């Protein structure tokens, strides 16, 4: 029986070790690159009683996107990272898609915006990472794969299914590729008996449509309110 080539085995082991270290280092560098752009969100009612905690991603100067359900019934909102805390206000809203834009008026807020390409579609099997604040545990990193792409009746992408674990508080966080580009906004996880690791994000392409859809939905909202007010006045 031929004896194994120990030098070849040693070389193979060393190569595997180097590859593993390099991969871990790349993930660490990726986290350091995008972490400054993901913030914790805390909302409160008129009396200052906490309502919810979630996540938000900086997509422009002093502008952060999150899920609207994180802000439900909120009278005040803070975006937080460590000891830094800034008041934020609702700037744009798309309730139908569960996307809301927060504005921070304080010029001291200098967090960098993430990079994204609205025209780039994720690919099934693509390696991704998420950063958010599950259970308000700031800056938690998970990794996984794109599991499935969900399309609407018009064959437009309307959800990204992925395997990286998320939890309550991850809503509004970022789904990133391994180059640090934002692919989506983490929104929800499927729960139930026998359900495991079914997590969903909203497509990044929706960010470019947010302002127009916000303007339209707000116009429709105020038009409905005016019509109702006029109807009530006519009854009096």
Secondary structure, DSSP 8 states (H G I E B T S, - for coil): -----HHHHHHHHHHHHHHHHHHHHHHHHHHHHHGGGEEEEEEE-TT--EEEEEEEEEEETTEEEE-GGGGTT-SEEEEEETTEEEEEEEEEEETTTTEEEEE---TT------B--TT----TT-EEEEEE-GGG-SSEEEEEEEEEEEE-TTS-EEEEEE-S---TT-TT-EEEETTSBEEEEEEEE--STT--S-EEEEEGGGGGGHHHHHHHHHHHHHHHHHHHHHHHHHH-
